[in-house]
Amino acid sequence: MKFVTYLHEDVEQSGVVSGSRVFPIAGNPSVLDLVTSGLDSALHAGDSALSMGKSVALERVSLRAPLQPPTVRDFVAFEEHVEGVRRSIDGQAGVVEAWYEAPRFYFTNPYAIVGPDEQVRVPYGCAALDFELEVAAVIGRSGSGITVKEATDHIFGYTILNDWSARDLQSREMQVNLGPSKGKDFATSIGPWLVTADELDPYRDSEGFLDLECTVGVNGVEVGRDMLSNMGWTFETMTAYASRDTWVHPGDILGSGTVGNGGCLAELWGRNGERTPAPLRVGDRVVLSVDVLGTLANTVVAELPAPALPPVRRRDHARARASLRAAR
């Protein structure tokens, strides 16, 4: 089943997509409420919506992000992506050994979620804007210390994710051995809908990976194409790791990390030795497509001015020594 959040006649509504139509869910719970209620309850609500027969054509509604996640963990599960971006960011070849030890992730900003066909603003001071083609699992059941086998029952469904990245900001801030922060937290697109996990079962291979083709294009020109099954870890493994020593809760998002073979521009920059294709520009339209999960598109718009910050107060060694003498 495909759950959506949409705007119709100035009212935000949750619904179920079937074919080219969307069916509103009675009582208008948020999609996060549906996820929290559990898969069986959500499917029952969806079946009830379909049986009511009331619907509207998809072309007459504006889709929003399917849900507002409490947290967003973004993993880096594709070896090819790691290799290419590392060369782009710091000029080093190969993949660091630490990548092979566990499915690494970072927390990104749940307040910067962007929906289908919404604009993505260039972050202040960025001259190297990039997209990242990913798939995200959405947690449907709370848990801590989950095993890989148990994790199957904790995943409600999947959606497409675009982890927008300001590569020049990211490169500078990570020199401090922190981040990425402002290089990442300005926008994360998800959508167009949340597809329940059962719909993807026919595409699961013998090792538990999802055999889905993923593509990305800019202004109608294909830039990257890869299989989701090229991940180094399954979503179940990432769920287990995310819950280690802590909790995952309904609505939490676990991003796959960027697919290889052109899943982002930085990977191609690393392989090409220069910024070709060019960084995204104002007016560019980025379209991500994944089998079964649909298509997620956004258009880049210009940055806004930002208030100036005062310069850093550098350490004054003479003042520091004088303070120490006074303390004695």
PyMOL commands that set and color helices and strands:
alter all, ss='L'
color gray80, all
select helices_A, chain A and resi 31-37+39-52+58-60+79-90+97-100+110-112+148-154+167-176+197-203+228-230+235-242+265-272+317-327
alter helices_A, ss='H'
color red, helices_A
select strands_A, chain A and resi 2-8+11-18+21-24+56-57+62-64+72-75+105-108+113-114+119-121+129-130+133-139+155-163+165-166+188-196+213-218+221-227+253-255+285-290+294-301
alter strands_A, ss='S'
color yellow, strands_A
deselect
rebuild
show_as cartoon
